[in-house]
Amino acid sequence: MRRGQIGIIGGGIGGIATALALHQIGVPVIVYERAACLREIGAGMMLWPNATRVLRDLGLLEQMVARSGPNTHFLVRSASGRILMNIALGKFDVPAVCIRRTDLLAILLRALPSECVRLGYELDHLKQARGKVQIYFKNGTTEEHAAVVGADGSRSRVRSELFGASDPVYRGYAIWRGLVRYTGRATMPGYNSETWGNGKRFGILNTGHGDFTWYATANVPKDHGDGPRGRKKELQEMFAGWHEPVADFLEATEESGILKHGARDRPPLPRWGIGRVTLLGDAAHPCTPNLGQGGCMALEDAFVLARCVEREPTLVRVLRRYEFLRRKRTRHMQQRSQLMGRIGQLEHPLIVRGRRVVTRLLPARIFEYNLRRIYAYGIPG
Ligand SMILES: Cc1cc2nc3c(=O)[nH]c(=O)nc-3n(C[C@H](O)[C@H](O)[C@H](O)COP(=O)(O)OP(=O)(O)OC[C@H]3O[C@@H](n4cnc5c(N)ncnc54)[C@H](O)[C@@H]3O)c2cc1C
């Protein structure tokens, strides 16, 4: 089975981590990425212990920790800055961290031989015949592999080849993100936070070495454009009067560095693959970002797939076993993330007041217990 080379469509976190996990157990892989250079856009991201455990097993934990900020507590705050809940993440065999996406991708890429990645290859369509998958690219070339993994993101072409085209579902709010350097005193090492207002949230993540990522959310229609005076001004108006250092963060961010996305996901798929093709990461289970678990799930997928390659006798059995092991967990994460988004985006002042009271009164232990169950995930043997 190992004689068959696996083709991976998409060179994001999921595709590169999968290539690395397979390469480390001796499986030949090629990643095909449509972009001309590999670059993660986006700000920073949280990697919880379920993901850093995968990175440890890939031999990358030390480098990762050196490039990231610690993540020991998560605060939920009101717009005035009052702490409504202080969630302690607890002790695990591996740390939780916040890292810049570019750093994560660079660390994964450094561990993978460069000949495993081909740039400028955009998938057009696939054909399965006689125990092979033929991959047709928009640059006119065709390649053949024993199996193909679609790691081509939430608008996956592989997914639409398998199950037909459809659009991700807009969940009613937009997310803006940026990166800043901050040396003020309004943050504490290890403490990241999300502040809840009426239909708006502001999150602060420390990615280490004086660098921070922030994100802001607001309920807006799907076709919401930028304000007439630009993104930065619009956000400064939306979050005027919020606690420190929200205004400082927005002021310190360049207009051109502010990214904006609609919050989107898709309903869980009943199956992820057909024959010798499967899906991985956002292509299989795109998630709203409310739990910070989308990329973590892609890392888990990568490792589980490699584990299945070691255990199953044929490639088709590898793919089906991998899908079976991953579907329930990722569906759970998609659903919980969507629910957290609905709670976070509540807008009516009375309901928001009720949420504030309940959040203050609820013991953080309940959340800590639930989160620890997510973080304790061990790769199935
Ligand atoms: C605002 C926001 C905040 C988030 N925060 C977190 C967080 O804190 N923690 C976390 O774990 N996750 C977070 N996520 C989720 C995380 O970003 C995604 O789950 C993760 O990037 C998915 O990786 P992927 O490799 O599956 O897909 P992608 O990162 O989308 O990569 C897909 C790759 O496929 C390529 N591609 C697409 N089509 C083709 C084609 N036809 N042919 C060839 N190549 C193609 C693309 O160019 C891209 O390089 C967040 C997401 C958002 C939007």
The ligand as an SDF file (V2000), in Angstrom:
LIG
                    3D

 53 58  0  0  0  0  0  0  0  0999 V2000
  -11.4520   34.5520   11.7830 C   0  0  0  0  0  0  0  0  0  0  0  0
  -10.9300   33.1540   11.9390 C   0  0  0  0  0  0  0  0  0  0  0  0
  -10.2490   32.8120   13.1160 C   0  0  0  0  0  0  0  0  0  0  0  0
   -9.8020   31.5030   13.2980 C   0  0  0  0  0  0  0  0  0  0  0  0
   -9.1370   31.1950   14.4480 N   0  0  0  0  0  0  0  0  0  0  0  0
   -8.6970   29.9270   14.6330 C   0  0  0  0  0  0  0  0  0  0  0  0
   -7.9720   29.5770   15.8260 C   0  0  0  0  0  0  0  0  0  0  0  0
   -7.7390   30.3920   16.7230 O   0  0  0  0  0  0  0  0  0  0  0  0
   -7.5600   28.2910   15.9650 N   0  0  0  0  0  0  0  0  0  0  0  0
   -7.8080   27.3390   15.0070 C   0  0  0  0  0  0  0  0  0  0  0  0
   -7.3950   26.1900   15.1830 O   0  0  0  0  0  0  0  0  0  0  0  0
   -8.4720   27.6600   13.8760 N   0  0  0  0  0  0  0  0  0  0  0  0
   -8.9190   28.9060   13.6640 C   0  0  0  0  0  0  0  0  0  0  0  0
   -9.5820   29.2300   12.5080 N   0  0  0  0  0  0  0  0  0  0  0  0
   -9.8610   28.1670   11.5290 C   0  0  0  0  0  0  0  0  0  0  0  0
   -8.6380   27.8660   10.6610 C   0  0  0  0  0  0  0  0  0  0  0  0
   -8.1830   29.0490   10.0680 O   0  0  0  0  0  0  0  0  0  0  0  0
   -9.0200   26.8770    9.5710 C   0  0  0  0  0  0  0  0  0  0  0  0
   -9.7550   25.8210   10.1080 O   0  0  0  0  0  0  0  0  0  0  0  0
   -7.7510   26.3120    8.9090 C   0  0  0  0  0  0  0  0  0  0  0  0
   -7.0360   27.3430    8.2800 O   0  0  0  0  0  0  0  0  0  0  0  0
   -8.1420   25.2380    7.8970 C   0  0  0  0  0  0  0  0  0  0  0  0
   -6.9950   24.8080    7.2220 O   0  0  0  0  0  0  0  0  0  0  0  0
   -7.1260   24.0240    5.8420 P   0  0  0  0  0  0  0  0  0  0  0  0
   -5.7310   23.6750    5.4640 O   0  0  0  0  0  0  0  0  0  0  0  0
   -8.1380   22.9530    5.9730 O   0  0  0  0  0  0  0  0  0  0  0  0
   -7.7560   25.0680    4.8080 O   0  0  0  0  0  0  0  0  0  0  0  0
   -7.1500   26.4310    4.2590 P   0  0  0  0  0  0  0  0  0  0  0  0
   -6.3290   27.0930    5.2960 O   0  0  0  0  0  0  0  0  0  0  0  0
   -8.3040   27.1860    3.6920 O   0  0  0  0  0  0  0  0  0  0  0  0
   -6.1760   25.9980    3.0840 O   0  0  0  0  0  0  0  0  0  0  0  0
   -6.6640   25.5530    1.8530 C   0  0  0  0  0  0  0  0  0  0  0  0
   -5.5480   25.6660    0.8070 C   0  0  0  0  0  0  0  0  0  0  0  0
   -6.0230   25.0720   -0.4100 O   0  0  0  0  0  0  0  0  0  0  0  0
   -5.6700   25.9170   -1.5050 C   0  0  0  0  0  0  0  0  0  0  0  0
   -6.6360   25.6400   -2.5740 N   0  0  0  0  0  0  0  0  0  0  0  0
   -7.9470   25.9740   -2.6240 C   0  0  0  0  0  0  0  0  0  0  0  0
   -8.5180   25.5530   -3.7600 N   0  0  0  0  0  0  0  0  0  0  0  0
   -7.5320   24.9070   -4.4540 C   0  0  0  0  0  0  0  0  0  0  0  0
   -7.5210   24.2230   -5.7240 C   0  0  0  0  0  0  0  0  0  0  0  0
   -8.6230   24.1310   -6.4980 N   0  0  0  0  0  0  0  0  0  0  0  0
   -6.3490   23.6690   -6.1380 N   0  0  0  0  0  0  0  0  0  0  0  0
   -5.2180   23.7480   -5.3800 C   0  0  0  0  0  0  0  0  0  0  0  0
   -5.1870   24.3930   -4.1680 N   0  0  0  0  0  0  0  0  0  0  0  0
   -6.3400   24.9550   -3.7120 C   0  0  0  0  0  0  0  0  0  0  0  0
   -5.7700   27.3170   -0.9310 C   0  0  0  0  0  0  0  0  0  0  0  0
   -5.0420   28.2460   -1.6970 O   0  0  0  0  0  0  0  0  0  0  0  0
   -5.1980   27.1140    0.4820 C   0  0  0  0  0  0  0  0  0  0  0  0
   -3.7920   27.2460    0.4960 O   0  0  0  0  0  0  0  0  0  0  0  0
  -10.0350   30.5270   12.2900 C   0  0  0  0  0  0  0  0  0  0  0  0
  -10.6930   30.8820   11.1160 C   0  0  0  0  0  0  0  0  0  0  0  0
  -11.1380   32.1810   10.9370 C   0  0  0  0  0  0  0  0  0  0  0  0
  -11.8660   32.5470    9.6470 C   0  0  0  0  0  0  0  0  0  0  0  0
  1  2  1  0
  2  3  1  0
  2 52  2  0
  3  4  2  0
  4  5  1  0
  4 50  1  0
  5  6  2  0
  6  7  1  0
  6 13  1  0
  7  8  2  0
  7  9  1  0
  9 10  1  0
 10 11  2  0
 10 12  1  0
 12 13  2  0
 13 14  1  0
 14 15  1  0
 14 50  1  0
 15 16  1  0
 16 17  1  0
 16 18  1  0
 18 19  1  0
 18 20  1  0
 20 21  1  0
 20 22  1  0
 22 23  1  0
 23 24  1  0
 24 25  2  0
 24 26  1  0
 24 27  1  0
 27 28  1  0
 28 29  2  0
 28 30  1  0
 28 31  1  0
 31 32  1  0
 32 33  1  0
 33 34  1  0
 33 48  1  0
 34 35  1  0
 35 36  1  0
 35 46  1  0
 36 37  1  0
 36 45  1  0
 37 38  2  0
 38 39  1  0
 39 40  1  0
 39 45  2  0
 40 41  1  0
 40 42  2  0
 42 43  1  0
 43 44  2  0
 44 45  1  0
 46 47  1  0
 46 48  1  0
 48 49  1  0
 50 51  2  0
 51 52  1  0
 52 53  1  0
M  END
$$$$
